[in-house]
Amino acid sequence: MKRFEIVIGTEQLNQLIELLERSGIRGYTVIKDAGGLGTRGIRNPDDVLLTDENAVIIFACKEDQAQKALDELRPAMKGFGGMCLISNCHAQTHSSC
């Protein structure tokens, strides 16, 4: 299986979710108000003056599904900015125990 961790600005979150759904991804986790330092500078979710916020989207899928998602993500990430990390993983869920 493949694990995706995507960090983007919250302003692109809905577009990314639509893209994932078009790719057949049916399960994901969204963590809003993520902070850090990237190409757009520091994003601090505790700063009340700056409204720029990041979101982290995490999901895992089988390798064939990962390729389909990646084909959709590559061109979109150029417009979104942010980053996408992909790694090998083993999923252990409540239904596989």
Summary of the structure (lengths in Angstrom):
residues: 97
radius of gyration: 14.2
end to end distance: 16.9
largest distance: 46.1
contacts: 249
relative contact order: 0.33
helix: 35%
strand: 35%
